[in-house]
Each structure stands twice: as structure tokens, then as C-alpha cells.
Amino acid sequence: MQSFDSIYAKAAARKGGEKKLKSLLPKLLTKKQLSNKSDDRFLAMMCKAINQAGFNWTVIENKWPQFEEAFHGFDVKRLAYKSPEDWEAYVHDKRVVRNWMKIKAMMVNANFVNYTADEHGSFAQFIANWPESDQIGLMAYLKKHGSRLGGNTGFWFLRYVGKDCFTTTHDTIQAVKQAGYETNDHPTSKRDLTQVQLAFNTWHEETGLPYTHLSKIAAYSIGENFPSEGIKEQLNKFSSGQ
């Protein structure tokens, strides 16, 4: 298997040196910081990831203050105890995407966050305490117990809330494959995702780097080489969206 040192060297060369590469890596929350976040932010980021799926991300970003208003700042208890009729009324609310399947997912996820918080102290603690070495286990749990949190939506939700995690973007997966791990270009099966998890676990043990940084560096080592300035601008927009 290819060592991560060679992947890191490729990424640094493509981005103009090690210093520039490091400047493109996002700041990460500590486990304590993540566990101290309020549960409304987790429900909010579920909503954002779900509504961005198959939709123009900029539109959702521009409408986000209206989402916050319509869903009462994503107050978990308030939303968990809304009546079915209250949820159905959102189909006519111009402040949100008036798609019943996405609205219904919000209804299910409000209850998911609520009962998980009751069981674990808070939803934030549940997410923070799940080991990064079993990210695919967490993804499976979110898919099973939440609504519309499978696939890339689940990955982006975790990234939005600040959980240390890898994503399965095209460039990241190509780097995993070039390193010698056998997985599909679009890993969805347990076998393929296990291979991706194995790659990141191996790289983490090798380097001590967080999974988010490993994922970013892997992606920067391959594919289209976007200018560093453009990446920083997108990173700032992403950070402000959290």
C-alpha cells in the first residue's frame, strides 16, 4: 500500500508547498468543543445537508436565515412535539423548500435528535463520543435511525457540525484507490466503505493527523488542481456556514 507520505508530498507540490497546503486545512473542534455544541445546531445541519442534496447549494445558503426563522431556530423540543398538521403546513411556507419529503425528514429527525439526546445526555455527546475509527458505523446508524441521512448527505452533515471525518468525494476516493485500496468509485456497499475506512485508519495511525485533514490532503493530491486562493475563499464560506 502507498504510504501517506507520498500522498502528502504530491498534495504539497500541487498546492505550492507545504506551508500553502497547511493553510488550506480547516481548523477543527476538539471533542469537548463538539460535545458542548447545542443540539439545535445538529438538527439545523441535518436540515441543511438534506435540503442541499439535489438542489442548488447557493439558493439554500441564501435562504438559510428564513429556514432558521421557520423552524424556530431548530429548537429540538419544540419541533419534536409539533403536530402532524403543523408539519404539513410547511408545504405552503415560502421560507423553506416546499418539498414534503424533505419536510417529513425534518419531522423524523427532530424526534431522532430528541430521543437520542434523552438517551445519551445530548445529541452532541452522542456524536462526539462515536470513534472516528468507526465512521462508517456512525453513518449506518444515522441512515437507519434518521431520515434521508444516508450517502453523501450523512458525510456532509458530519462535516458541517465539526465532527472529525473523511468524505467520499471523487478526488478523495481516487486517492484511496491509487494508494492500493480496492473500492468502487462511488462506495456505498459495506465492503467498499470498509476499505475506505481502513485506508483512513491506516493513514491516521501512520501520521497522527485528523481524519478531516487526511481527507482534504488526499483530495488535493489528485484531480483538478484548483488555485489555493479559490479554495481559501470556499473554506471561509464553509466555515461561516457552520
C-alpha positions, 0 to 999 in steps of 0.5 A: 500500500502507498504510504501517506507520505507520498500522498502528502508530498504530491498534495504539497507540490500541487498546492505550492508547498507545504506551508500553502497546503497547511493553510488550506486545512480547516481548523477543527473542534476538539471533542469537548468543543463538539460535545458542548455544541447545542443540539439545535445546531445538529438538527439545523445541519441535518436540515441543511445537508438534506435540503442541499442534496439535489438542489442548488447549494447557493439558493439554500445558503441564501435562504438559510436565515428564513429556514432558521426563522421557520423552524424556530431556530431548530429548537429540538423540543419544540419541533419534536412535539409539533403536530402532524398538521403543523408539519404539513403546513410547511408545504405552503411556507415560502421560507423553506423548500416546499418539498414534503419529503424533505419536510417529513425528514425534518419531522423524523429527525427532530424526534431522532435528535430528541430521543437520542439526546434523552438517551445519551445526555445530548445529541452532541455527546452522542456524536462526539463520543462515536470513534472516528475509527468507526465512521462508517458505523456512525453513518449506518446508524444515522441512515437507519435511525434518521431520515434521508441521512444516508450517502453523501448527505450523512458525510456532509452533515458530519462535516458541517457540525465539526465532527472529525471525518473523511468524505467520499468525494471523487478526488478523495476516493481516487486517492484511496484507490491509487494508494492500493485500496480496492473500492468502487468509485462511488462506495456505498456497499459495506465492503467498499466503505470498509476499505475506505475506512481502513485506508483512513485508519491506516493513514491516521495511525501512520501520521497522527493527523485528523481524519478531516485533514487526511481527507482534504490532503488526499483530495488535493493530491489528485484531480483538478488542481484548483488555485489555493486562493479559490479554495481559501475563499470556499473554506471561509464560506464553509466555515461561516456556514457552520 
